[in-house]
């Protein structure tokens, strides 16, 4: 059922554009506003308050999907929730705009689109015009992981509740980081924990679908290093797995590396689906 849900949702998500109501971010923003307005939550300690705000939608999703409904209804419900969690039209639109700016040779616009991606990460924004494609490509790879690979992995292991846990934590961290909220540091640590295993699984996939011999040493180097940020691990492995060899004309095109990394990320998603299929046949996941 997990495999069918992921395949169905990916097919629908790629073939049609979502309306705002089908994006989990809009609903989570309303939920987080509601949670912060509840006096019974605000009376708790800061750490307990944070746990309640993240755990509440996860517990509700788990109870409804596993206990209230079963069979086909549960399958439909979990597929709908995965559809809400997967992908980002904002990310896709920014990528298209960046490619159009790169085609025009407008490096200033490329820099602005790189900033639009949001940078609550350990990655830096390149100010050198010749490095705009690299900067954009790395951030795009990281956000692609957060909106696709990580969500699929959490869904495959824990069902809809796992996907809701990851997406709720991701959006809560993004909002607190962008507003310079003091809770951002706690949520950054929590996101580091959530990303630790999925990021290494995804990085392993990147080296398998890319240049294995170049990327393998980097992956092994960071495999057990718990302190390294997940985005650094992914981008360094990806840069070796899909090393872009440019001629003189391509070196002036900032879109070359982003295109290569997006292609690599798409191949990696296909590999993840293949692994889920094998695990399903072995009976290790439902």
Buried (B, 14 or more C-beta within 10 A) or exposed (E): BBBEBBEBBBEBBEEEEBEEEBBBBEBBEEBBEEBEEEEEBEEEEEEEBBBBBBEBBBEEBBEBBBEEBEEEEBBEBBBBBBBBBBBBBBBBEBBEBBBBBBEEEBBEBBBBBBEBBBBBBBBEBBEEEEBBBBBBBBBBBBBBBBBBBBBBBBBBBBBBBBBBBBBBBBBBBBBBBEEEBEBBEBBBEBBBEBBBBBBBBBBBBBBBBBBEEBBBEBBEEBEEEEEBBBBBBBBBBBBBBBEBEEEEEEEBBBBBBBBBBBEBBEBBBEBBBEBBBEBBEEEEBE
